[in-house]
Amino acid sequence: MCAISGMVGLEASEPTLRKMLSTMARRGPDGSGVYSTPACTLLHTRLAVIDPAGGSQPMTLDWAGERYTMVYNGELYNTAEIRRELESLGHRFLTASDTEVVLHAYVRWGAKSLTRLNGIFAFAVWQEREQHLFLARDRMGVKPLFFRVQGATLLFASEIKTILSYPGVSASLDAQGAAQILLLGPGRIPGSGVFRGIRELEPGQWATFAGGKLEVKRYWFLRDRVHEETFPETVESVRELVTDAIRRQTVSDVPLGTFLSGGLDSSIISALVARDRRETGEALDTFSIGYRDEEKFFTPGKFQPTSDRAYIDQMARFIGSRSHKWELTPEELADALEDATVARDLPGMADVDFSLLVFCKRIRSHVKVALSGECADEIFGGYPWYRDPEVRSRDGFPWAQNTAQRASLLTDAVTKHLDPVAFVNDAYQSTCRESDINPDCSPLEKRMKEMVNLNFRWFMQTLLDRKDRMSMYWGLEVRVPFCDYRIAEYLYVVPWEYKDYGGEEKGLLRQAMGGLLPREVAHRKKSPYPKTFDPRYEALLEEKMDALLKAKDAPLFSLVRKDALVSLLNGSSPWPWYGQLMRRPQVIAYFLQTDFWLRHYGVDLIFD
């Protein structure tokens, strides 16, 4: 994994390049490179995972009278197959890196090469003779790619901070950006970078920039079709797809481990990788996180029914892993608030981000690559909002059923430019409308496909942002096998009654892969990423919030009504702020993040 950046039609002085590369160093601590011509400059910092000696970038290939230069951030999981095909067509390779394979694939097939790639990636290719830049992002949106077009110039990067480091680019927020932070956050509109003028290439999109003009096209999205397999056949297909995805993602030339929470998804990954390792006489490193005095403070609830600790220990014994477990303190969480905000470049998921940031730092001292269980819930229908008929039938984003409450926080400076309820409803309805659904579907199947697309386009992207930024902040590559696009394509058309087999969350996945696990883990009720229930953590946040409320110049209150925020924090709500975990402590943390973000980035409010 790496960081990439570049520009077309913009000056690239040495001080500017040094400044931009400095913002990229955490994602790529193993080396850096620059390709520069009068028309285009490409920058790269590398986290070496495959072929550490041979995969340096930017990488250039001369072919048929054209010079192609690539910067690439990603991992390709079908490298060997594509390499063999290209070799049969006359291509010759100088390294064992997947970067070189992607570059040759683009040279051979152009944009059509994207349909052949199975991996997580964002990359750019400059064609010197044609003066043509090509940008692409993976189907699922695991790897980020932001850009800014101004006049006939383009600036792009893996992270927003790199774009903001270019001279003359201001960190500005208009009313729509503010509304995203307060009405949709920590989610954001697909394709939006929240900052004014900064956009994101969406999952499954490619773009070209030539002659000062940008053209964006979509090459992949979830398509519906009739599912013709029986339930036993579906179980077998899921088993094969999941097993193949996990195995493909264990290829690495550096040490690799797995996240292990004792939940279904991470346990499936860990069990399969550990079984394969045993065949070669190796033990797997598994990594787990908890909280100090968890047994004392844990409070079971609807969304978090059990603590992870006992299940982690059971799984580690069952698979014979080298288990690495850490307990975080309230102080460690609170201290990570600012770094987590900088890592994401936006306010995030509060202590769900903070804990992951600290966790990834510790994992990085043992391995350079780790596998994690994200995205199984979105694809297999594991979240409570998939299975609760009341929530499922409501209009609006099911993970944030609190638009009126959020809207009450907005200052007049924001609301005079937009209607909060209409703003959220438009975003929700547009995603529902774009869902590809067979017209012969039953009302239930239609709604479930809308739910999948809503989760895919919104909630899953928030989690993938979180995992990428918190891990890459420490130069740790985290792979997400359930995000294999083949699994998403296949499961999208599988009937809900199959997915909900036995009336359990992800019943189909349990049926397909449960044989790898102890029964207690295979049928454990879903419990999300752990949060602390220690009152000391909430007290630490309250101290920070008290100071913020007393401050005379806090930028937060240019967006948020102070009296409404006090009422929110002193009241109660039947719904979490976002997802399953963001209750009062996390809401406090989110607004502390937002104020810090406004200050740290020097955000200018431009409400035209």
C-alpha positions as CSV (number, residue, x, y, z in Angstrom):
1,M,0.0,0.0,0.0
2,C,1.1,3.5,-0.6
3,A,0.1,7.2,-1.1
4,I,-0.2,8.7,-4.5
5,S,-0.6,12.2,-5.7
6,G,-0.2,14.3,-8.8
7,M,-1.1,17.3,-10.8
8,V,-1.7,18.4,-14.4
9,G,-1.2,22.0,-15.5
10,L,0.1,23.1,-12.2
11,E,3.6,24.3,-11.1
12,A,5.6,21.8,-9.1
13,S,8.4,23.6,-7.3
14,E,10.8,21.7,-5.0
15,P,9.3,23.2,-1.8
16,T,5.8,22.3,-3.0
17,L,6.8,18.7,-3.7
18,R,8.6,18.3,-0.4
19,K,5.5,19.6,1.4
20,M,3.1,17.3,-0.4
21,L,5.4,14.3,0.1
22,S,5.6,15.1,3.8
23,T,1.8,14.7,4.0
24,M,2.1,11.3,2.3
25,A,4.9,9.8,4.4
26,R,2.8,8.0,7.0
27,R,1.0,6.0,4.3
28,G,4.3,5.2,2.6
29,P,7.3,5.1,5.0
30,D,9.5,2.8,2.9
31,G,10.4,5.2,0.1
32,S,9.3,8.0,-2.2
33,G,9.5,9.0,-5.8
34,V,8.6,11.8,-8.2
35,Y,8.0,11.9,-12.0
36,S,7.9,15.4,-13.4
37,T,7.4,16.9,-16.9
38,P,6.2,20.4,-17.8
39,A,2.7,19.1,-18.1
40,C,2.3,16.5,-15.3
41,T,3.9,15.6,-12.0
42,L,3.3,12.3,-10.2
43,L,4.3,11.6,-6.6
44,H,4.4,8.4,-4.7
45,T,5.4,7.1,-1.2
46,R,5.6,3.4,-0.7
47,L,4.6,0.8,1.9
48,A,6.5,-2.2,0.4
49,V,4.5,-5.4,0.7
50,I,5.0,-7.3,-2.5
51,D,8.4,-7.4,-4.1
52,P,10.0,-4.9,-1.8
53,A,13.1,-4.7,-4.0
54,G,11.4,-4.3,-7.3
55,G,8.2,-2.3,-7.0
56,S,9.5,1.2,-6.8
57,Q,7.3,4.0,-8.2
58,P,6.5,6.1,-10.2
59,M,6.8,3.2,-12.7
60,T,7.3,3.9,-16.4
61,L,6.8,1.7,-19.5
62,D,7.5,2.6,-23.1
63,W,5.1,0.8,-25.4
64,A,4.2,1.3,-29.1
65,G,5.6,4.8,-29.3
66,E,4.0,6.0,-26.0
67,R,5.4,6.5,-22.6
68,Y,3.1,5.4,-19.7
69,T,3.9,6.4,-16.1
70,M,1.9,5.1,-13.2
71,V,1.5,5.7,-9.5
72,Y,-0.5,3.0,-7.8
73,N,-1.9,2.4,-4.3
74,G,-3.3,-1.0,-3.8
75,E,-3.1,-4.8,-3.9
76,L,-4.0,-7.0,-6.8
77,Y,-5.3,-10.5,-5.8
78,N,-5.3,-12.1,-9.2
79,T,-1.8,-10.9,-10.3
80,A,-0.6,-14.3,-11.4
81,E,-3.6,-14.9,-13.8
82,I,-3.3,-11.5,-15.4
83,R,0.5,-11.8,-15.7
84,R,0.2,-15.1,-17.5
85,E,-2.3,-13.7,-19.9
86,L,-0.2,-10.7,-20.7
87,E,2.9,-12.8,-21.1
88,S,1.0,-14.9,-23.7
89,L,0.4,-11.6,-25.6
90,G,4.0,-10.7,-25.7
91,H,4.5,-8.6,-22.5
92,R,7.7,-9.1,-20.5
93,F,8.1,-8.2,-16.8
94,L,11.1,-6.9,-15.0
95,T,9.7,-7.3,-11.4
96,A,7.4,-9.5,-9.4
97,S,5.3,-6.5,-8.3
98,D,1.6,-6.2,-8.9
99,T,2.2,-2.6,-9.9
100,E,3.9,-3.6,-13.1
101,V,1.1,-6.0,-13.9
102,V,-1.5,-3.3,-13.5
103,L,0.6,-1.0,-15.7
104,H,1.0,-3.5,-18.5
105,A,-2.8,-4.4,-18.2
106,Y,-3.6,-0.7,-18.7
107,V,-1.3,-0.5,-21.7
108,R,-2.9,-3.5,-23.3
109,W,-6.6,-3.0,-22.5
110,G,-7.0,0.6,-21.4
111,A,-10.0,1.3,-19.2
112,K,-11.3,-2.2,-20.0
113,S,-8.4,-3.5,-17.9
114,L,-10.4,-2.5,-14.8
115,T,-12.9,-5.3,-15.3
116,R,-10.1,-7.8,-15.1
117,L,-8.6,-6.6,-11.8
118,N,-9.6,-8.3,-8.5
119,G,-8.1,-6.1,-5.8
120,I,-8.2,-2.9,-3.9
121,F,-6.6,0.0,-5.7
122,A,-6.5,3.6,-6.7
123,F,-4.0,4.6,-9.5
124,A,-3.1,7.2,-12.1
125,V,-1.4,6.7,-15.5
126,W,0.0,9.6,-17.5
127,Q,0.5,9.2,-21.2
128,E,3.3,11.6,-22.2
129,R,2.6,11.8,-26.0
130,E,-1.1,12.0,-25.7
131,Q,-0.9,14.4,-22.6
132,H,-3.6,12.3,-21.1
133,L,-4.2,11.3,-17.4
134,F,-6.2,8.3,-16.4
135,L,-7.5,7.8,-12.8
136,A,-9.3,4.7,-11.4
137,R,-10.6,3.4,-8.2
138,D,-11.5,-0.2,-7.1
139,R,-15.1,-1.4,-7.3
140,M,-15.8,-1.5,-3.6
141,G,-14.0,1.8,-2.6
142,V,-11.4,0.3,-0.3
143,K,-8.7,2.6,-1.4
144,P,-9.3,6.4,-1.5
145,L,-8.8,8.9,-4.4
146,F,-9.6,12.6,-4.0
147,F,-9.2,15.3,-6.6
148,R,-9.7,19.0,-7.3
149,V,-10.3,20.6,-10.7
150,Q,-9.9,24.3,-11.2
151,G,-10.0,25.8,-14.6
152,A,-7.8,23.6,-16.9
153,T,-5.8,22.1,-14.0
154,L,-6.2,19.0,-11.9
155,L,-4.8,18.0,-8.5
156,F,-5.3,14.5,-7.0
157,A,-4.2,12.5,-4.0
158,S,-4.9,9.6,-1.7
159,E,-5.8,11.9,1.1
160,I,-7.4,15.4,1.3
161,K,-4.5,16.8,3.4
162,T,-2.2,16.4,0.4
163,I,-4.5,18.4,-1.8
164,L,-4.8,21.1,0.9
165,S,-1.0,21.3,1.1
166,Y,-0.7,22.7,-2.4
167,P,-0.1,26.4,-2.4
168,G,-3.3,28.4,-2.9
169,V,-5.7,25.6,-2.1
170,S,-7.9,26.7,0.8
171,A,-9.8,24.6,3.3
172,S,-13.2,26.0,2.7
173,L,-16.7,24.8,3.7
174,D,-19.9,25.8,2.1
175,A,-23.4,25.2,3.4
176,Q,-23.7,21.8,1.8
177,G,-20.4,20.7,3.3
178,A,-21.6,21.9,6.7
179,A,-24.8,20.1,6.3
180,Q,-22.9,16.9,5.5
181,I,-20.9,17.2,8.7
182,L,-24.0,17.9,10.9
183,L,-26.9,16.1,9.1
184,L,-25.1,13.1,7.6
185,G,-21.8,12.8,9.4
186,P,-19.7,10.9,9.8
187,G,-21.1,9.7,6.5
188,R,-20.8,11.9,3.4
189,I,-22.4,12.1,0.0
190,P,-20.8,9.7,-2.5
191,G,-18.2,11.6,-4.6
192,S,-17.9,14.4,-2.1
193,G,-14.8,15.4,-0.2
194,V,-16.9,17.7,2.0
195,F,-14.4,20.6,1.6
196,R,-15.5,23.0,-1.1
197,G,-14.1,22.1,-4.5
198,I,-12.7,18.7,-3.4
199,R,-14.3,15.6,-4.9
200,E,-13.7,11.9,-4.6
201,L,-13.7,9.4,-7.4
202,E,-16.5,7.0,-6.4
203,P,-16.1,3.3,-6.1
204,G,-16.2,1.6,-9.5
205,Q,-15.4,4.8,-11.4
206,W,-12.6,5.9,-13.7
207,A,-11.8,9.3,-15.1
208,T,-9.7,11.0,-17.7
209,F,-8.2,14.4,-17.8
210,A,-7.0,15.8,-21.1
211,G,-7.1,19.2,-22.8
212,G,-8.1,20.7,-19.5
213,K,-11.3,18.7,-19.3
214,L,-12.4,15.9,-16.9
215,E,-14.6,13.0,-17.9
216,V,-15.8,10.5,-15.3
217,K,-17.4,7.2,-16.0
218,R,-18.7,4.2,-14.0
219,Y,-17.4,0.8,-14.9
220,W,-19.1,-1.2,-12.1
221,F,-22.1,-1.2,-9.8
222,L,-24.3,-3.8,-8.2
223,R,-26.6,-5.3,-10.9
224,D,-29.7,-7.4,-10.2
225,R,-30.6,-10.7,-11.9
226,V,-32.6,-13.8,-11.2
227,H,-30.9,-16.1,-8.6
228,E,-31.2,-19.7,-10.0
229,E,-29.3,-21.7,-7.4
230,T,-31.0,-23.8,-4.7
231,F,-30.2,-23.1,-1.1
232,P,-27.6,-25.9,-0.8
233,E,-26.0,-24.7,-4.0
234,T,-25.9,-21.2,-2.7
235,V,-24.2,-22.4,0.5
236,E,-21.6,-24.1,-1.5
237,S,-21.0,-21.0,-3.7
238,V,-20.7,-18.8,-0.7
239,R,-18.2,-21.2,0.9
240,E,-16.1,-21.2,-2.3
241,L,-16.2,-17.5,-2.8
242,V,-15.3,-16.6,0.8
243,T,-12.6,-19.2,1.1
244,D,-11.0,-18.1,-2.2
245,A,-11.2,-14.4,-1.3
246,I,-9.5,-15.0,2.1
247,R,-6.8,-17.1,0.6
248,R,-6.0,-14.7,-2.2
249,Q,-5.5,-11.9,0.3
250,T,-2.9,-13.8,2.4
251,V,-0.3,-13.4,-0.3
252,S,2.5,-11.2,1.1
253,D,6.2,-10.9,1.2
254,V,6.1,-9.4,4.7
255,P,4.7,-10.6,8.0
256,L,0.8,-10.9,8.1
257,G,-1.7,-11.4,10.8
258,T,-5.5,-11.1,11.4
259,F,-7.8,-9.0,13.5
260,L,-9.8,-11.2,16.0
261,S,-12.8,-10.0,17.9
262,G,-14.4,-13.4,18.6
263,G,-17.2,-12.4,16.3
264,L,-18.3,-14.4,13.3
265,D,-16.5,-12.5,10.5
266,S,-13.0,-12.1,12.0
267,S,-13.2,-15.6,13.4
268,I,-13.9,-17.1,9.9
269,I,-10.9,-15.3,8.5
270,S,-8.6,-16.2,11.3
271,A,-9.7,-19.8,11.4
272,L,-9.1,-20.3,7.7
273,V,-5.7,-18.5,7.6
274,A,-4.6,-20.4,10.8
275,R,-5.6,-23.8,9.2
276,D,-3.6,-23.0,6.1
277,R,-0.6,-21.9,8.2
278,R,-0.6,-25.1,10.2
279,E,-0.1,-27.1,7.0
280,T,3.2,-25.3,6.6
281,G,4.1,-25.5,10.3
282,E,3.5,-21.8,11.0
283,A,1.4,-20.2,13.6
284,L,-0.9,-17.2,12.9
285,D,-0.6,-13.9,14.8
286,T,-4.0,-12.7,15.8
287,F,-4.7,-9.2,17.3
288,S,-7.5,-8.2,19.7
289,I,-8.5,-5.1,21.5
290,G,-10.5,-4.5,24.7
291,Y,-10.8,-2.0,27.5
292,R,-9.5,-1.7,31.0
293,D,-12.0,-2.9,33.6
294,E,-14.2,-4.1,30.8
295,E,-15.7,-6.9,33.0
296,K,-16.6,-4.2,35.6
297,F,-18.3,-1.7,33.3
298,F,-19.6,-3.6,30.3
299,T,-23.4,-3.0,29.9
300,P,-25.2,-5.4,27.6
301,G,-27.7,-3.8,25.3
302,K,-29.8,-4.2,22.1
303,F,-26.9,-3.4,19.8
304,Q,-24.0,-4.8,21.9
305,P,-25.3,-7.9,23.7
306,T,-22.0,-9.5,24.8
307,S,-18.4,-8.6,25.5
308,D,-15.7,-10.0,23.2
309,R,-13.2,-11.2,25.8
310,A,-14.3,-14.8,26.3
311,Y,-14.9,-15.4,22.6
312,I,-11.4,-14.0,21.7
313,D,-9.7,-16.4,24.1
314,Q,-11.9,-19.4,22.9
315,M,-11.0,-18.7,19.3
316,A,-7.3,-18.2,19.9
317,R,-7.1,-21.5,21.7
318,F,-9.3,-23.2,19.0
319,I,-7.1,-22.2,16.1
320,G,-3.8,-22.2,18.0
321,S,-2.8,-18.6,17.2
322,R,-0.2,-16.4,18.8
323,S,-2.7,-14.2,20.4
324,H,-1.8,-10.5,21.0
325,K,-4.4,-8.7,23.2
326,W,-4.3,-5.2,24.5
327,E,-6.5,-3.2,26.8
328,L,-7.0,0.5,26.2
329,T,-7.5,3.1,29.0
330,P,-10.0,6.0,28.8
331,E,-7.0,8.4,28.7
332,E,-5.6,6.7,25.6
333,L,-8.9,7.0,23.8
334,A,-9.3,10.7,24.7
335,D,-5.7,11.5,23.8
336,A,-6.2,10.0,20.3
337,L,-9.1,12.3,19.4
338,E,-6.9,14.9,17.5
339,D,-4.7,12.4,15.7
340,A,-7.7,10.4,14.5
341,T,-9.3,13.5,13.1
342,V,-6.1,14.4,11.2
343,A,-5.8,10.8,10.0
344,R,-9.3,11.0,8.5
345,D,-9.1,14.7,7.5
346,L,-12.7,14.9,8.7
347,P,-14.7,14.4,11.9
348,G,-15.2,10.6,12.2
349,M,-16.7,7.9,14.3
350,A,-15.4,9.2,17.6
351,D,-13.9,6.6,19.9
352,V,-14.6,3.9,17.3
353,D,-11.9,5.7,15.3
354,F,-9.7,6.5,18.3
355,S,-9.4,3.0,19.6
356,L,-8.7,1.6,16.1
357,L,-5.9,4.2,15.6
358,V,-4.2,3.1,18.9
359,F,-4.9,-0.6,18.0
360,C,-3.2,-0.3,14.6
361,K,-0.2,1.3,16.0
362,R,0.3,-1.7,18.3
363,I,-0.3,-4.2,15.5
364,R,2.3,-2.4,13.3
365,S,5.0,-3.3,15.8
366,H,4.4,-7.0,14.9
367,V,3.2,-7.2,11.3
368,K,2.9,-5.0,8.2
369,V,-0.3,-6.6,6.8
370,A,-3.5,-7.7,8.6
371,L,-6.8,-9.1,7.5
372,S,-10.1,-7.7,9.0
373,G,-13.7,-8.7,8.8
374,E,-15.3,-5.4,7.6
375,C,-18.2,-5.4,5.1
376,A,-19.7,-8.8,5.8
377,D,-22.6,-7.2,7.6
378,E,-23.4,-4.9,4.6
379,I,-23.2,-7.7,2.1
380,F,-24.8,-10.5,4.1
381,G,-27.4,-8.4,5.8
382,G,-26.1,-8.6,9.4
383,Y,-27.0,-5.2,10.8
384,P,-30.1,-4.7,13.0
385,W,-31.7,-2.4,10.5
386,Y,-31.8,-5.1,7.9
387,R,-33.8,-7.4,10.2
388,D,-36.1,-4.9,12.2
389,P,-39.3,-4.5,10.1
390,E,-40.1,-1.2,11.8
391,V,-36.7,0.4,10.9
392,R,-36.6,-1.2,7.5
393,S,-39.9,0.3,6.6
394,R,-38.9,3.9,7.5
395,D,-37.8,6.4,5.0
396,G,-34.3,7.8,5.6
397,F,-30.9,6.3,6.4
398,P,-31.6,3.4,8.8
399,W,-28.4,4.0,10.8
400,A,-29.3,7.7,11.5
401,Q,-33.0,8.0,12.3
402,N,-32.5,11.4,13.9
403,T,-32.7,14.1,11.2
404,A,-35.0,16.4,13.1
405,Q,-32.7,16.3,16.2
406,R,-29.7,17.0,14.0
407,A,-31.4,19.8,12.2
408,S,-32.2,21.5,15.5
409,L,-28.5,22.1,16.0
410,L,-27.9,24.1,12.8
411,T,-27.3,27.8,13.0
412,D,-29.3,30.2,10.8
413,A,-26.2,30.7,8.6
414,V,-26.6,27.1,7.5
415,T,-30.3,26.7,7.3
416,K,-30.9,29.8,5.3
417,H,-29.2,28.0,2.4
418,L,-30.9,24.7,2.6
419,D,-33.9,22.8,4.0
420,P,-32.3,20.1,6.4
421,V,-35.1,17.6,6.0
422,A,-35.1,17.9,2.2
423,F,-31.3,17.8,2.1
424,V,-31.2,14.4,3.8
425,N,-34.3,13.0,2.0
426,D,-32.9,13.9,-1.4
427,A,-29.6,12.1,-0.6
428,Y,-31.5,9.1,0.6
429,Q,-34.0,8.9,-2.2
430,S,-31.4,9.3,-4.9
431,T,-29.5,6.3,-3.6
432,C,-32.8,4.2,-3.5
433,R,-33.6,5.3,-7.1
434,E,-30.2,4.3,-8.5
435,S,-30.5,0.8,-7.1
436,D,-30.7,-1.8,-9.8
437,I,-33.7,-4.0,-9.1
438,N,-35.5,-6.6,-11.1
439,P,-39.0,-5.3,-11.7
440,D,-40.4,-8.8,-10.8
441,C,-39.1,-8.6,-7.3
442,S,-41.5,-8.8,-4.3
443,P,-41.9,-5.7,-2.2
444,L,-39.6,-7.3,0.5
445,E,-36.9,-8.2,-2.0
446,K,-37.1,-4.7,-3.5
447,R,-36.6,-3.1,-0.1
448,M,-33.8,-5.4,0.8
449,K,-31.9,-4.6,-2.4
450,E,-32.4,-0.9,-1.6
451,M,-31.0,-1.5,1.9
452,V,-28.0,-3.3,0.4
453,N,-27.3,-0.4,-1.9
454,L,-27.8,2.2,0.8
455,N,-25.4,0.4,3.0
456,F,-22.9,-0.2,0.2
457,R,-22.9,3.4,-0.9
458,W,-23.0,5.1,2.5
459,F,-22.4,3.1,5.7
460,M,-19.8,0.7,4.3
461,Q,-17.9,3.6,2.8
462,T,-17.7,5.3,6.3
463,L,-16.2,2.1,7.7
464,L,-13.8,1.7,4.9
465,D,-12.7,5.3,5.3
466,R,-12.1,4.5,9.0
467,K,-10.2,1.3,8.4
468,D,-8.0,2.8,5.7
469,R,-7.1,6.1,7.4
470,M,-6.5,4.7,10.9
471,S,-4.3,1.8,9.7
472,M,-2.4,3.7,7.0
473,Y,-1.6,6.5,9.6
474,W,0.8,3.9,11.0
475,G,1.9,2.3,7.7
476,L,-0.2,-0.8,8.3
477,E,-2.0,-2.4,5.4
478,V,-5.4,-3.8,6.3
479,R,-7.1,-6.1,3.8
480,V,-10.8,-6.8,3.9
481,P,-11.6,-10.2,2.2
482,F,-15.4,-9.8,2.5
483,C,-15.0,-6.8,0.2
484,D,-14.2,-9.0,-2.7
485,Y,-16.4,-7.7,-5.5
486,R,-17.3,-11.2,-6.5
487,I,-18.9,-11.8,-3.1
488,A,-20.9,-8.5,-3.3
489,E,-22.1,-9.3,-6.9
490,Y,-23.2,-12.8,-5.9
491,L,-24.9,-11.9,-2.6
492,Y,-26.8,-8.9,-4.1
493,V,-29.1,-11.3,-6.0
494,V,-29.5,-14.0,-3.3
495,P,-33.0,-14.0,-1.8
496,W,-33.4,-12.5,1.7
497,E,-34.8,-15.8,3.0
498,Y,-31.5,-17.4,2.2
499,K,-29.4,-14.7,3.8
500,D,-31.6,-14.9,6.9
501,Y,-31.4,-18.6,7.1
502,G,-32.6,-19.9,10.5
503,G,-33.7,-16.5,11.6
504,E,-30.1,-15.5,12.5
505,E,-28.1,-12.5,11.3
506,K,-26.0,-13.7,8.4
507,G,-27.6,-17.1,8.6
508,L,-26.3,-18.0,5.2
509,L,-22.7,-17.1,6.1
510,R,-23.0,-19.1,9.3
511,Q,-24.3,-22.1,7.4
512,A,-21.5,-21.8,4.8
513,M,-18.5,-21.2,7.0
514,G,-19.6,-22.1,10.6
515,G,-17.9,-25.5,10.4
516,L,-14.6,-23.7,10.8
517,L,-15.6,-22.4,14.3
518,P,-16.7,-23.6,17.7
519,R,-20.5,-23.7,17.9
520,E,-20.6,-20.8,20.5
521,V,-18.8,-18.5,18.1
522,A,-20.5,-19.7,14.9
523,H,-23.9,-18.8,16.5
524,R,-22.9,-15.9,18.6
525,K,-25.3,-13.0,18.3
526,K,-23.8,-10.0,16.4
527,S,-21.9,-7.6,18.6
528,P,-20.3,-4.7,16.9
529,Y,-16.8,-3.3,17.2
530,P,-16.3,-2.8,21.0
531,K,-16.6,0.5,22.7
532,T,-15.8,1.4,26.3
533,F,-18.5,1.7,29.0
534,D,-16.0,3.2,31.5
535,P,-17.5,6.3,33.0
536,R,-14.1,7.8,33.2
537,Y,-14.0,8.1,29.5
538,E,-17.3,10.1,29.4
539,A,-16.0,12.3,32.2
540,L,-12.8,13.1,30.3
541,L,-14.9,14.2,27.3
542,E,-17.3,16.2,29.5
543,E,-14.3,18.2,30.8
544,K,-13.2,19.0,27.2
545,M,-16.8,19.9,26.3
546,D,-17.2,22.1,29.3
547,A,-14.1,24.0,28.2
548,L,-15.4,24.3,24.7
549,L,-18.8,25.6,25.8
550,K,-17.1,28.3,27.8
551,A,-14.7,29.3,25.0
552,K,-15.6,32.7,23.3
553,D,-14.2,31.9,19.9
554,A,-14.9,28.2,19.4
555,P,-15.4,27.8,15.6
556,L,-17.9,25.0,16.2
557,F,-20.5,27.5,17.2
558,S,-20.4,29.1,13.7
559,L,-22.2,25.9,12.6
560,V,-23.9,24.7,15.8
561,R,-26.3,26.4,18.2
562,K,-24.8,26.2,21.6
563,D,-28.1,26.0,23.4
564,A,-29.3,23.2,21.2
565,L,-26.0,21.2,21.7
566,V,-26.4,21.6,25.5
567,S,-30.0,20.3,25.2
568,L,-28.9,17.4,23.0
569,L,-26.2,16.3,25.5
570,N,-28.5,16.7,28.5
571,G,-31.4,14.9,26.9
572,S,-31.9,11.4,25.6
573,S,-32.6,9.8,22.2
574,P,-34.1,6.5,21.2
575,W,-31.6,6.3,18.3
576,P,-27.8,6.4,18.3
577,W,-26.3,9.4,16.5
578,Y,-24.9,7.1,13.8
579,G,-24.8,3.3,13.4
580,Q,-25.1,1.2,16.6
581,L,-22.4,2.7,18.8
582,M,-22.6,6.5,18.8
583,R,-24.4,7.4,22.0
584,R,-23.8,10.3,24.4
585,P,-20.0,9.9,24.9
586,Q,-19.5,9.4,21.2
587,V,-21.7,12.4,20.3
588,I,-19.6,14.6,22.7
589,A,-16.5,13.3,21.0
590,Y,-17.9,14.0,17.5
591,F,-18.5,17.6,18.3
592,L,-15.1,17.9,19.9
593,Q,-13.6,16.5,16.8
594,T,-15.6,18.9,14.6
595,D,-14.3,21.9,16.6
596,F,-10.7,20.7,16.4
597,W,-11.1,20.0,12.7
598,L,-12.3,23.5,12.0
599,R,-9.4,24.9,14.0
600,H,-6.6,22.6,12.8
601,Y,-7.4,22.9,9.1
602,G,-8.2,26.6,9.4
603,V,-11.5,26.0,7.7
604,D,-13.1,29.1,6.0
605,L,-16.9,29.2,6.1
606,I,-18.2,30.4,2.7
607,F,-22.0,30.4,2.7
608,D,-22.8,32.2,-0.6
